[in-house]
Amino acid sequence: MDKKQISLLGLAVLLVAAMIYLSRDWFAPEDIQIHLTIRPNRLSDKQQNRLGPAVKSQPYTATFFFERKYRLKSVKLVRVDEIETNRFAHPLWELTTSSNSVPTKSLTYGVPIRGMHPAVKGAQAEVLEPRVPYRLLINAGGQDASYDFTLGQK
């Protein structure tokens, strides 16, 4: 090989390496996008019967939506001020799965998700207070996501 061919081969290798480096996130999983809708509590009778008395009496229903369906491994809701000062903050609502949960695109605070169960047997979701910041923490097969929200304005 002469110098020109070696230079062109080196340039081609350099360009391929640059392309691979710049496109390395093509195969990475997308971040989980979480959206929230807060509405007056108008759950069906079937849903009301599965909830604890604290959530039934709550005036608002918080429903979280995702961009696509996920097999959730864990769902936890905590107060923001508590989790910022304590890594093991008391969860107001916590669900886990021991096998596979059903792929879901939305979840409503306090309503059970098929294939998931409370982390502590018999635990029920607690009432959310207005004007208190909360954080939803989810894990979906190795991907973690969180979403901060407040019921009402500060």
N, C-alpha and C positions, 0 to 999 in steps of 0.2 A: 504494500500500500504506500502511496505517496503521501506527502504532507497535506494535500488538499482533501483527500478522502478521509484521512484521520481527523482533520479539523471538522469536516461535515458530519462524520460519525459522532464525534464528541459533542457537537452542537445539537444533533438529534437526540442523543442521550440526555443532555441537559434540558432540552425542551420537554421531553417525555417526563423527566423527573419533576420539572416545574408544574406540568399539568396534573400529575398525580398528587403533588403537594397541595395545589390550589383546589382540587376537587375531592379532597379526602372526606368531606362531610356529606358526600352524595349517599354514602352507605350508612351513615349514622342515623339512629332513630330520631324522629322529629320530637321536639319538645311538646309536652302535653299542654294544650291550651284549655284553660278553665274559664267558664263564664257563669255568672250568677243571676238568677231572677228571684226577687222577693215579692211575694204576693200575699194577700189575706189568706188565712188558714181556711181552705175549702177542700180538705181531703175527703175522699169517699169514705163511706161507712166501713168498708173492708179495710182500708188503710188505717182508719181511726182505731179499729179494734186491735190492730197489731202494734200500736204505739203505747207507750207508757202514759200515765195521766199527765205528766209534766208537759209533754209535747202536744197532747190533745188540747190543753188549755192555752197554748201559745197563740198569740194573735196573728203571727205571720209564718209563712212557709218559705224556707230557703231551698231552692232547687239549683243544682250545679249541672252544667252541660259541658260536654267535651266535643272537640272537632270530629272525632271518630270514636268507634267502639274500642274499649279497653277491657282486658281481663284484670280486674283489680285484685291485688294481693292484700292491701290494707287501706283502710280509711280511718282518719283520726281528725277530730276537731278539738282545738284547744284555744284558750285565751292567749292573745299575743303577748301581753305583759307577763304572763306566767311562763311561757316557753322561752322568752328572752332571758329570763333570770334563772330558769331551772330546766335542764336538758330533759328531765323526766317529769314534765308537767302533767297534771291531772287531766286526762281527756274527758271532755263533756260527752263525747260520742266516739266509740271506737269499734270497728269491725275488722275481722281478719278472715282468711280462708285457709283451710287445711289441705285443700286439693285445688280445684279450678272453680273460679266463679264464672258466672255467665257473662259474656261480653256485654258491656253496658255503655250507653252514650250519655246517660244522665243519672243523677241520684238526688233524692230529697232528704234533707236533714231529718233523722229520726226514723225513716222508713227503711225496713230491712231490704237488703239486696240479695237476690237469689244466689245461692252458693257461698254466702258469707254469714258469719255469726259473730255475736259480741265477743270481744277479746276476754272479757270476764263474764263467766256464765251468769245469765239473769240480769246483766246490766242494761239499763235503759238510757236513752238520750235525755240530757238535762235541758231545762228551759234556757233559751238564749235571751239575754237582757239587751234592751235597746241601748245604743250609744256606747257599746263595749266592742273593741276590736277583737275579732276572732281569726284564726288561721286554720284552713282546711289543708291537711297533709295526706297525699295519696301516694301509693306505690303500685305500679302496674308493670309487673314482670321486669324488674330491674330499673325502671324509670321512676324517678321521684318528681313530684310537683307539689307546689303549695299555692294557696290563694288566700289573701287577706281581705276581710270584709267587715262591715259594721251594719247592724240593723238600725236604721234611722241615722240622723246626722248628729255630729258632736256639737 
